[in-house]
Amino acid sequence: MQAAALARDLDLPRSSVYHILSVLVERGFVVYVPGEQAYGLGVTSFEIGSAYLRHEPLERLAQPILHRLAMQLGQAVHLGILHGNETVYLLKERPTSGPAAEVSLITDIGVRLPAHLTANGRAILAALPDAQVKALYSRRGDFITRTGLGPRTLTELRRILAEARSRGWAEEVDLVTTGLRSVGAAVFDHNGRAVAALSTTWRKQLAYPEPDAVGQTLLGGAERLTSHISGHVPAPR
């Protein structure tokens, strides 16, 4: 949004608005986009908006859903949030038996990974407004890789996120760890904002499960958790 529009809508002197914006930029709440001569939400705003999700009540609501999904899929299932442009894992449930119970993953509780590389992070990013995604990925250096694969530009990332929106769930293959595939689905709050995601990871050489079947199963779990936190899924865009 441009400073002039803010001054008009808030009925404030333009000089006051510029002063406020400069402080907000300094503290990371907003970022200035030179090409558009406008301001967008910064990383600190996202961190504050997601902060309540670190509280125990959400984990208590999510735990039985994750447990049921882990048993249904036979795979470990995670609850993650967006922290800046990283995915932070808050909760993990494993199946009690079977090969997946023995698979060692790096998605332990508290681990942070680049959101654009994870299915969990992509599920949340896909539901954010384009301007917010642009604010999170405003520098080329934001597009780091772990295996040499993954989007290198905002245009590439937007295409990937558009595909995830179209399916209703996000996917990654070989981006976090070579040989592993992940699928994720977003959880929404009462304003229809993506505030968390459920995801699962398995070895890609396995003929089963099929990604689409996993995606639909996770989508059902994410919708249940959305309902439990009095949220709603926004209309498609």
C-alpha positions as MATLAB code, in Angstrom:
seq = 'MQAAALARDLDLPRSSVYHILSVLVERGFVVYVPGEQAYGLGVTSFEIGSAYLRHEPLERLAQPILHRLAMQLGQAVHLGILHGNETVYLLKERPTSGPAAEVSLITDIGVRLPAHLTANGRAILAALPDAQVKALYSRRGDFITRTGLGPRTLTELRRILAEARSRGWAEEVDLVTTGLRSVGAAVFDHNGRAVAALSTTWRKQLAYPEPDAVGQTLLGGAERLTSHISGHVPAPR';
ca = [
       0.000    0.000    0.000;
       1.315    3.463   -0.836;
       2.047    6.028    1.880;
      -0.269    8.586    0.276;
      -3.182    6.147    0.464;
      -2.409    5.413    4.109;
      -2.334    9.136    4.921;
      -5.687    9.617    3.188;
      -7.384    6.599    4.801;
      -6.073    7.429    8.281;
      -6.616   11.166    7.882;
      -3.058   11.874    9.025;
      -0.420   14.277    7.702;
       1.783   12.575    5.139;
       4.892   13.503    7.142;
       3.503   11.664   10.189;
       2.736    8.587    8.105;
       6.272    8.525    6.673;
       7.711    8.787   10.184;
       5.552    5.913   11.441;
       6.427    3.798    8.415;
      10.156    4.405    8.868;
       9.942    3.102   12.441;
       7.896    0.075   11.336;
      10.409   -0.690    8.575;
      13.297   -0.423   11.038;
      11.616   -2.918   13.361;
      10.625   -5.330   10.616;
       6.858   -4.879   10.793;
       6.658   -3.575    7.208;
       8.950   -3.593    4.176;
       9.293   -1.023    1.401;
       8.935   -2.336   -2.165;
      10.817    0.189   -4.362;
       9.433   -1.086   -7.666;
       5.882   -0.372   -6.522;
       6.692    2.597   -4.265;
       4.537    0.859   -1.675;
       4.737   -0.907    1.684;
       3.872   -4.479    2.647;
       3.871   -6.592    5.787;
       7.303   -7.582    7.095;
       8.635  -10.680    8.839;
       7.964   -9.384   12.377;
       4.261   -9.040   11.571;
       4.131  -12.680   10.515;
       5.974  -13.781   13.649;
       3.513  -11.974   15.918;
       0.540  -13.243   13.938;
       1.707  -16.833   14.394;
       2.853  -16.516   18.014;
      -0.313  -17.848   19.638;
       0.121  -21.109   17.750;
       3.124  -21.974   19.922;
       0.862  -22.256   22.944;
      -0.065  -25.592   24.423;
      -3.837  -25.413   23.646;
      -3.308  -25.687   19.882;
      -0.997  -28.652   20.344;
      -3.585  -30.348   22.561;
      -6.224  -29.854   19.865;
      -3.889  -31.053   17.110;
      -2.392  -34.083   18.881;
      -5.343  -36.505   18.522;
      -5.817  -35.482   14.894;
      -2.128  -36.056   14.138;
      -2.204  -39.401   15.954;
      -5.209  -40.560   13.924;
      -3.562  -39.444   10.676;
      -0.275  -41.170   11.563;
      -2.099  -44.448   12.186;
      -4.213  -44.034    9.045;
      -1.277  -43.172    6.769;
       1.345  -45.323    8.463;
       3.661  -42.286    8.338;
       4.897  -39.638   10.771;
       2.673  -36.536   10.689;
       3.757  -33.028   11.738;
       2.199  -29.745   12.836;
       4.184  -26.720   11.665;
       3.891  -22.946   11.516;
       5.489  -20.156    9.530;
       8.158  -18.165   11.378;
       9.393  -15.490    8.990;
      10.233  -17.477    5.864;
      11.002  -20.646    7.809;
       8.896  -23.622    8.834;
       8.991  -24.436   12.556;
       7.736  -27.864   13.635;
       5.676  -27.842   16.847;
       4.413  -31.391   17.084;
       5.094  -34.814   15.565;
       3.139  -38.065   15.835;
       4.502  -41.394   14.590;
       2.624  -44.611   13.854;
       3.114  -47.130   16.639;
       4.405  -49.825   14.292;
       5.542  -50.447   10.734;
       8.516  -49.246    8.666;
       7.617  -45.565    9.028;
       7.990  -45.821   12.793;
      11.700  -46.429   12.211;
      12.351  -43.740    9.564;
      14.682  -41.035   10.854;
      13.620  -37.530    9.781;
      14.998  -34.062   10.488;
      11.498  -32.709   11.134;
      11.764  -32.984   14.905;
       9.970  -30.566   17.216;
      11.643  -27.150   17.171;
      13.527  -27.745   13.906;
      13.467  -24.860   11.417;
      13.630  -25.362    7.662;
      13.256  -23.010    4.661;
       9.499  -22.700    4.125;
       9.754  -22.630    0.326;
      11.385  -26.084    0.389;
       8.948  -27.849    2.739;
       5.447  -29.092    1.980;
       4.376  -27.718    5.355;
       5.678  -24.239    4.573;
       4.425  -24.273    0.992;
       0.908  -25.134    2.166;
       0.874  -21.979    4.301;
       2.625  -19.767    1.735;
       0.141  -20.838   -0.953;
      -2.699  -19.351    1.105;
      -0.995  -16.006    1.764;
      -1.663  -12.918   -0.376;
       0.924  -12.401   -3.119;
       2.155   -9.203   -1.456;
       2.968  -11.064    1.756;
       4.866  -13.770   -0.103;
       6.789  -11.035   -1.917;
       7.649   -9.393    1.406;
       8.997  -12.681    2.765;
      11.055  -13.348   -0.371;
      12.243   -9.883   -1.344;
      15.907  -10.856   -1.807;
      17.541  -13.433   -4.075;
      19.422  -14.743   -1.045;
      16.113  -15.859    0.477;
      15.941  -18.740   -2.012;
      18.456  -21.022   -0.340;
      18.605  -24.743   -1.189;
      19.563  -27.872    0.731;
      20.004  -30.366   -2.104;
      20.639  -28.012   -5.033;
      16.970  -28.190   -6.047;
      14.076  -25.810   -5.496;
      12.803  -22.419   -6.685;
      15.423  -19.722   -7.267;
      13.131  -16.777   -8.031;
       9.831  -15.321   -6.837;
       8.277  -16.184  -10.204;
       9.172  -19.854   -9.782;
       7.869  -19.898   -6.220;
       4.580  -18.270   -7.225;
       4.044  -20.923   -9.911;
       4.619  -23.691   -7.357;
       2.259  -22.058   -4.870;
      -0.423  -21.622   -7.542;
      -0.243  -25.363   -8.264;
      -0.603  -26.095   -4.545;
      -3.666  -23.830   -4.318;
      -5.223  -25.588   -7.288;
      -4.769  -29.028   -5.673;
      -5.612  -27.933   -2.148;
      -2.351  -29.349   -0.777;
       1.389  -28.757   -1.280;
       4.204  -31.143   -2.163;
       7.992  -31.340   -2.224;
      10.317  -34.066   -3.501;
      14.068  -34.252   -2.754;
      14.205  -30.615   -1.608;
      14.846  -31.119    2.112;
      16.435  -34.572    1.986;
      17.263  -36.554   -1.148;
      15.018  -39.587   -1.442;
      12.129  -38.214    0.611;
       8.746  -36.840   -0.452;
       6.407  -34.659    1.642;
       2.818  -33.456    1.367;
       1.173  -30.697    3.443;
      -2.225  -29.032    3.953;
      -2.961  -25.675    5.597;
      -4.961  -24.932    8.752;
      -6.970  -21.674    8.876;
      -8.067  -19.324   11.674;
     -11.377  -17.483   12.162;
     -10.335  -14.868    9.600;
      -9.598  -17.506    6.982;
      -5.834  -16.962    7.297;
      -3.408  -19.871    7.029;
      -1.788  -20.130   10.453;
      -0.394  -23.670   10.497;
      -0.138  -26.808    8.383;
      -0.172  -30.579    8.735;
       2.360  -32.584    6.741;
       3.822  -36.048    6.336;
       7.042  -37.399    4.833;
       7.949  -40.790    3.366;
      10.579  -42.441    1.156;
       9.761  -41.666   -2.466;
      10.760  -45.105   -3.763;
       7.757  -46.617   -1.993;
       4.965  -47.399   -4.461;
       2.457  -46.581   -1.738;
       1.144  -44.150   -0.626;
       0.030  -42.130   -3.636;
       0.637  -38.370   -3.123;
      -2.917  -37.443   -4.124;
      -4.454  -39.884   -1.642;
      -2.143  -38.595    1.099;
      -2.988  -35.006    0.187;
      -6.716  -35.636    0.464;
      -6.273  -37.414    3.804;
      -4.191  -34.555    5.207;
      -6.699  -32.063    3.835;
      -9.416  -33.757    5.855;
      -7.283  -33.588    9.009;
      -6.430  -29.937    8.399;
     -10.122  -29.115    7.960;
     -10.918  -30.824   11.283;
      -8.236  -28.819   13.088;
      -9.474  -25.641   11.381;
     -12.928  -26.374   12.775;
     -11.528  -27.092   16.257;
      -9.897  -23.634   16.410;
     -13.130  -22.014   15.137;
     -11.555  -21.267   11.784;
     -12.854  -21.489    8.248;
     -11.360  -22.300    4.866;
     -11.351  -19.193    2.630;
     -12.985  -19.108   -0.787;
     -10.712  -20.222   -3.663;
      -8.753  -17.485   -5.441;
];
